[in-house]
Amino acid sequence: MKITRIKGHAVSIALAAPHCTATSAITAASQVIVEVHTDEGITGLGTLHGRGAKLVLEILDELSTFLEGMDAIAHEAVWQKIFGITTTRVGNPAWHTQRVLYNSANRSALLAAMAGVDIALWDIKGKAANLPVWRLLGGTRKEIFSYVTGGYYEIGHDHSIADEVASYVEQGFKGVKIKIGGYEIATDVARVEATREAIGPDTLLMVDANCAYDLDQATAAIRAFEPYDIFWFEEPMHWYDSVRALGRLALRTHVPLASGESEMHSWACRDLVDLGGIRYMEFDATRYGGVTEWLRVAAYSYANGVQMAAHHDPHIHGHLISAVPNGYCVETFPNAERDPLWSCLYTHRAQLRDGALHLGDEPGFGFGIDWKAVDRHRM
């Protein structure tokens, strides 16, 4: 089965009001959809984060020619061919062709495009074998523990974090994550306290700083949050010192640390496991690297006692969490004000019910795209 064409599509829906993390504002829900077509009529689908969509789409167009004729089942060969572009030297005869696809300034976009292609290839594998990806990978669980990310900073309009998180518990979710790190600690303690009171003692409470703190600030913050029974403290450290400082923080708190969603490859994730003291790995196959790299990260994490807690796109990550022994949970956004695409972009997909992601038996990743919705919201 040969690759004949690769096509990318970008969609975006503006949010009524920006939702802010500690360090950035989210003004739109966006997604890149990747199609990989084959000479046997099977088309694989993948979904990616929408950031940098213009450059990602341009690279996908170039990859279409670059990968044409390759075996669509040979995911490792395709992955290595794309990743190899990042290390090709000028003395290599292929360099003049490959430089069109890559320079160091677009490394992030290339690895995102690679993720989309890789996910679509695994979708093709499942469809060719007439198996859902979770079964293709040896999984047995169809019901995956899911938590909700909410509690964003809402700027310019009234918002009750207590009412919001209580609504997730009413929907059956057993875990809630909120944003912290954007204001002084006293303000965030009040948010954490209000959340704990609203969700009760039996619901897991995670906090996510989105890289807002230095080591001393993170230490003070987590010690202030500890009385509220925090399940994990996510990405607390500034981007420039997010590994070794994280390891030092792990020695200062009994609260488990989570990180990895921002990492681009398995070597960085290895360092997080070895030096960062994390207990939950959040590497995102739909941001960088794809399924192939995610499985490598999961295997290394398993060997070191670290659980996989997937970031974003549960219709993809649910299959992967099902298939690995250290697969713990998926992140979800059931609130349409935060992620309107979840409810309008797909003709069918895995379902969220009673606090769990329920995987289906459809071949591949088991989702279809509503192309009319794509046309309505195309970037």
C-alpha positions as CSV (number, residue, x, y, z in Angstrom):
1,M,0.0,0.0,0.0
2,K,1.7,3.2,-1.2
3,I,1.2,6.8,-0.1
4,T,-0.2,8.8,-3.0
5,R,-1.1,12.2,-1.5
6,I,-1.0,14.1,1.8
7,K,-3.4,17.0,2.5
8,G,-3.8,19.3,5.4
9,H,-6.8,21.4,6.5
10,A,-6.9,24.1,9.2
11,V,-10.0,25.1,11.1
12,S,-10.6,27.7,13.8
13,I,-13.6,29.0,15.8
14,A,-13.2,32.3,17.7
15,L,-14.1,32.1,21.4
16,A,-16.7,34.5,22.8
17,A,-14.1,35.5,25.5
18,P,-10.4,34.6,25.8
19,H,-9.5,31.9,28.3
20,C,-6.2,32.6,29.9
21,T,-3.6,30.4,31.4
22,A,-0.9,31.9,33.6
23,T,1.2,32.8,30.6
24,S,-1.0,33.1,27.5
25,A,-4.5,33.9,26.2
26,I,-6.5,31.4,24.1
27,T,-8.7,33.4,21.7
28,A,-9.8,30.6,19.4
29,A,-10.2,26.8,19.2
30,S,-8.2,25.5,16.3
31,Q,-7.2,22.2,14.7
32,V,-5.3,20.9,11.8
33,I,-6.7,17.8,10.1
34,V,-4.3,15.6,8.1
35,E,-5.3,13.2,5.3
36,V,-3.0,10.6,4.0
37,H,-4.3,8.9,0.8
38,T,-3.1,5.6,-0.5
39,D,-3.3,3.7,-3.8
40,E,-5.6,1.1,-2.3
41,G,-8.3,3.6,-1.5
42,I,-7.7,3.8,2.3
43,T,-7.4,7.3,3.7
44,G,-5.9,7.9,7.1
45,L,-6.9,10.8,9.3
46,G,-5.0,12.6,12.0
47,T,-5.7,15.7,14.0
48,L,-3.2,18.2,15.4
49,H,-3.2,21.4,17.5
50,G,-3.9,24.4,15.4
51,R,-0.9,26.5,16.4
52,G,1.3,27.6,13.5
53,A,-1.2,26.2,11.1
54,K,-0.1,28.1,8.0
55,L,3.5,26.8,8.1
56,V,2.3,23.3,9.1
57,L,0.0,23.2,6.0
58,E,2.9,24.4,3.8
59,I,5.1,21.6,5.1
60,L,2.4,19.0,4.7
61,D,2.2,20.0,1.0
62,E,5.9,19.5,0.6
63,L,5.8,16.2,2.5
64,S,3.2,15.0,0.0
65,T,5.8,14.9,-2.7
66,F,8.6,13.9,-0.4
67,L,6.8,10.8,0.8
68,E,4.9,9.8,-2.3
69,G,5.3,6.1,-3.1
70,M,6.5,5.1,0.4
71,D,4.8,2.1,2.1
72,A,2.0,3.4,4.2
73,I,2.3,0.5,6.6
74,A,6.0,1.2,7.2
75,H,5.5,3.9,9.9
76,E,9.1,3.6,11.2
77,A,10.6,4.2,7.8
78,V,8.3,7.2,7.2
79,W,9.0,8.6,10.6
80,Q,12.8,8.2,10.2
81,K,12.8,9.8,6.7
82,I,11.0,12.9,8.0
83,F,13.0,13.2,11.2
84,G,16.2,12.7,9.3
85,I,15.6,16.0,7.6
86,T,16.5,17.7,10.8
87,T,20.1,16.4,10.8
88,T,20.9,16.4,7.0
89,R,24.2,18.2,6.3
90,V,25.0,20.2,3.2
91,G,27.4,17.5,2.0
92,N,24.5,15.1,1.7
93,P,23.2,14.9,-2.0
94,A,19.7,15.0,-0.6
95,W,20.2,18.3,1.2
96,H,19.2,20.5,-1.6
97,T,15.8,18.8,-1.8
98,Q,15.3,18.6,2.0
99,R,16.2,22.2,2.8
100,V,12.9,23.2,1.2
101,L,11.2,21.3,4.1
102,Y,13.4,22.3,6.9
103,N,15.5,24.9,8.7
104,S,16.0,25.3,12.4
105,A,13.4,28.1,12.5
106,N,10.6,25.7,11.4
107,R,11.6,22.7,13.4
108,S,8.5,22.9,15.5
109,A,6.2,23.0,12.5
110,L,8.0,20.1,10.8
111,L,7.7,17.9,13.9
112,A,4.0,18.8,14.1
113,A,3.4,17.9,10.5
114,M,5.3,14.7,11.0
115,A,2.9,13.9,14.0
116,G,-0.1,14.4,11.7
117,V,1.3,12.1,9.1
118,D,2.2,9.4,11.6
119,I,-1.2,9.5,13.3
120,A,-2.8,9.1,9.9
121,L,-0.6,6.1,9.1
122,W,-1.7,4.4,12.3
123,D,-5.3,5.1,11.3
124,I,-4.5,3.4,7.9
125,K,-3.1,0.4,9.7
126,G,-6.2,0.0,11.8
127,K,-8.5,0.4,8.8
128,A,-6.4,-2.1,6.8
129,A,-6.5,-4.6,9.6
130,N,-10.2,-3.9,10.3
131,L,-9.2,-3.2,14.0
132,P,-9.5,-0.1,16.2
133,V,-6.0,1.2,17.0
134,W,-6.5,0.3,20.7
135,R,-6.9,-3.3,19.7
136,L,-4.1,-3.1,17.0
137,L,-1.7,-2.1,19.8
138,G,-2.9,-4.8,22.1
139,G,-5.2,-2.8,24.3
140,T,-8.1,-4.3,26.2
141,R,-9.7,-1.3,27.9
142,K,-12.5,0.5,26.1
143,E,-13.3,2.8,29.1
144,I,-10.5,5.3,29.9
145,F,-10.4,7.5,33.0
146,S,-11.0,11.1,32.0
147,Y,-10.6,14.4,33.7
148,V,-11.7,17.9,32.7
149,T,-9.5,20.9,32.3
150,G,-11.3,24.1,33.2
151,G,-10.9,26.9,35.7
152,Y,-9.1,29.2,33.3
153,Y,-8.6,32.9,34.1
154,E,-11.5,34.7,32.7
155,I,-10.7,38.3,31.8
156,G,-13.3,41.0,31.4
157,H,-16.4,39.1,32.4
158,D,-18.0,37.5,35.5
159,H,-17.1,33.9,36.1
160,S,-17.6,31.6,39.0
161,I,-14.9,28.9,39.1
162,A,-16.9,27.1,41.8
163,D,-20.0,26.8,39.6
164,E,-18.0,25.7,36.6
165,V,-16.1,22.9,38.3
166,A,-19.2,21.8,40.2
167,S,-20.9,21.3,36.8
168,Y,-18.1,18.9,35.8
169,V,-18.7,16.7,38.9
170,E,-22.4,16.8,38.1
171,Q,-21.6,15.4,34.7
172,G,-19.8,12.4,36.4
173,F,-16.2,13.4,36.1
174,K,-13.9,12.3,39.0
175,G,-11.0,14.6,38.2
176,V,-10.8,18.4,37.6
177,K,-7.8,20.5,36.6
178,I,-7.6,24.3,37.0
179,K,-5.1,27.0,36.0
180,I,-2.9,28.7,38.6
181,G,0.3,30.8,38.5
182,G,-1.2,33.9,36.8
183,Y,-1.6,36.0,40.0
184,E,-0.1,36.2,43.4
185,I,-0.3,33.1,45.5
186,A,-3.0,34.3,47.8
187,T,-5.4,34.8,44.8
188,D,-4.6,31.3,43.5
189,V,-5.1,29.8,46.9
190,A,-8.6,31.2,47.0
191,R,-9.3,29.7,43.6
192,V,-7.9,26.3,44.7
193,E,-9.9,26.5,48.0
194,A,-13.1,27.3,46.1
195,T,-12.5,24.5,43.7
196,R,-12.0,21.9,46.4
197,E,-15.1,23.0,48.2
198,A,-17.1,22.8,45.0
199,I,-15.9,19.4,43.9
200,G,-15.8,17.8,47.3
201,P,-13.2,15.5,48.9
202,D,-13.5,12.6,46.5
203,T,-12.8,14.3,43.2
204,L,-9.1,14.5,42.1
205,L,-7.8,18.1,41.9
206,M,-4.9,18.9,39.6
207,V,-3.3,22.4,39.2
208,D,-1.5,23.6,36.1
209,A,0.9,26.5,36.2
210,N,1.8,26.5,32.5
211,C,5.4,27.3,33.3
212,A,4.7,30.3,35.4
213,Y,7.3,30.0,38.2
214,D,10.9,29.8,39.1
215,L,12.0,27.3,41.7
216,D,11.4,29.3,44.8
217,Q,8.1,30.6,43.6
218,A,7.0,27.1,42.7
219,T,8.1,25.8,46.1
220,A,6.0,28.5,47.9
221,A,3.0,27.9,45.6
222,I,2.8,24.1,46.1
223,R,3.3,24.4,49.8
224,A,0.4,26.8,49.9
225,F,-1.7,24.4,47.8
226,E,-0.8,21.2,49.6
227,P,-3.6,21.5,52.3
228,Y,-6.2,21.1,49.5
229,D,-5.1,17.6,48.6
230,I,-3.5,18.3,45.2
231,F,-3.3,15.2,42.9
232,W,-0.6,16.7,40.7
233,F,1.2,19.9,40.1
234,E,1.7,20.4,36.3
235,E,4.4,22.3,34.4
236,P,5.3,24.6,37.3
237,M,8.8,25.7,36.1
238,H,9.7,28.4,33.6
239,W,10.4,27.1,30.1
240,Y,14.2,27.7,30.3
241,D,14.7,25.6,33.4
242,S,12.0,23.0,33.2
243,V,13.9,19.8,33.9
244,R,16.6,20.1,36.6
245,A,14.7,22.7,38.6
246,L,11.7,20.4,38.4
247,G,13.8,17.6,39.9
248,R,14.8,19.9,42.8
249,L,11.1,20.8,43.3
250,A,10.2,17.1,43.5
251,L,12.4,16.9,46.6
252,R,10.5,19.7,48.3
253,T,7.0,18.4,48.0
254,H,5.0,15.2,48.4
255,V,2.7,16.3,45.6
256,P,3.3,14.4,42.3
257,L,4.7,16.4,39.4
258,A,3.4,16.2,35.8
259,S,5.0,17.5,32.7
260,G,5.9,16.7,29.1
261,E,3.2,18.3,27.0
262,S,5.6,20.9,25.6
263,E,8.4,18.4,24.7
264,M,9.1,17.7,21.1
265,H,10.7,14.3,21.2
266,S,11.6,11.3,23.3
267,W,15.1,12.4,24.3
268,A,13.6,15.4,26.1
269,C,11.1,13.2,27.8
270,R,13.9,10.8,28.9
271,D,15.5,13.8,30.7
272,L,12.2,14.7,32.3
273,V,11.9,11.1,33.7
274,D,15.6,10.9,34.7
275,L,16.1,14.4,36.1
276,G,12.7,16.0,36.5
277,G,11.3,13.8,39.2
278,I,7.9,13.6,37.4
279,R,5.3,10.9,38.1
280,Y,3.0,11.7,35.3
281,M,4.2,12.1,31.7
282,E,2.1,14.2,29.4
283,F,3.8,13.9,26.0
284,D,1.3,14.9,23.3
285,A,1.3,12.8,20.1
286,T,-0.9,15.4,18.4
287,R,1.6,18.2,19.0
288,Y,4.8,16.5,18.1
289,G,6.1,13.1,17.0
290,G,2.9,11.2,16.5
291,V,2.0,7.8,17.8
292,T,5.3,6.2,17.0
293,E,7.2,8.6,19.3
294,W,4.5,8.5,21.9
295,L,4.9,4.7,22.2
296,R,8.7,5.2,22.7
297,V,8.1,7.7,25.5
298,A,5.5,5.4,27.1
299,A,7.9,2.5,27.1
300,Y,10.7,4.5,28.8
301,S,8.3,5.9,31.3
302,Y,7.0,2.5,32.1
303,A,10.5,1.2,32.8
304,N,10.9,4.0,35.2
305,G,7.6,3.9,37.1
306,V,6.0,6.9,35.4
307,Q,2.4,7.0,34.4
308,M,1.1,8.3,31.0
309,A,-1.4,11.1,31.3
310,A,-2.3,12.1,27.8
311,H,-2.7,15.8,26.9
312,H,-5.5,16.9,24.5
313,D,-7.3,15.1,21.7
314,P,-8.8,12.2,23.6
315,H,-10.2,10.6,20.5
316,I,-6.5,9.9,19.5
317,H,-4.9,9.5,22.9
318,G,-7.6,7.2,24.4
319,H,-6.4,4.4,22.1
320,L,-2.8,4.8,23.2
321,I,-3.7,5.0,26.9
322,S,-5.7,1.8,26.5
323,A,-2.7,0.0,24.9
324,V,0.1,0.6,27.4
325,P,0.4,-0.8,31.0
326,N,1.2,2.6,32.4
327,G,-1.7,4.4,30.6
328,Y,-3.5,6.4,33.3
329,C,-5.9,9.0,31.9
330,V,-6.9,11.4,29.1
331,E,-7.6,15.1,29.3
332,T,-10.9,16.4,28.1
333,F,-12.7,19.7,27.4
334,P,-16.4,19.0,27.4
335,N,-17.2,22.7,27.8
336,A,-18.2,24.0,24.4
337,E,-17.2,27.5,25.4
338,R,-13.6,26.2,25.7
339,D,-13.6,23.7,22.8
340,P,-16.5,24.1,20.4
341,L,-14.7,21.8,17.9
342,W,-15.3,18.7,20.0
343,S,-19.0,19.0,19.4
344,C,-19.1,20.1,15.8
345,L,-16.0,18.8,13.9
346,Y,-16.7,15.1,13.9
347,T,-19.4,12.9,12.4
348,H,-18.5,10.2,15.0
349,R,-15.7,9.7,17.6
350,A,-15.1,8.2,21.0
351,Q,-17.7,9.3,23.5
352,L,-17.5,11.0,26.9
353,R,-19.9,9.6,29.4
354,D,-20.0,9.4,33.2
355,G,-16.4,10.7,33.6
356,A,-14.9,8.3,31.2
357,L,-13.9,8.2,27.5
358,H,-15.6,5.2,25.8
359,L,-13.7,3.9,22.8
360,G,-15.6,2.2,19.9
361,D,-14.9,-0.8,17.7
362,E,-14.6,1.1,14.4
363,P,-11.4,0.5,12.5
364,G,-8.5,2.9,12.9
365,F,-9.0,5.8,15.4
366,G,-12.8,5.5,14.9
367,F,-13.6,9.1,14.0
368,G,-14.9,10.8,10.9
369,I,-14.7,14.5,9.9
370,D,-17.7,16.6,9.1
371,W,-16.3,18.3,6.0
372,K,-19.1,20.8,5.9
373,A,-18.0,22.0,9.3
374,V,-14.4,22.2,8.0
375,D,-15.6,24.4,5.2
376,R,-17.5,26.6,7.6
377,H,-14.6,27.1,9.9
378,R,-11.6,26.8,7.5
379,M,-8.8,29.2,8.4
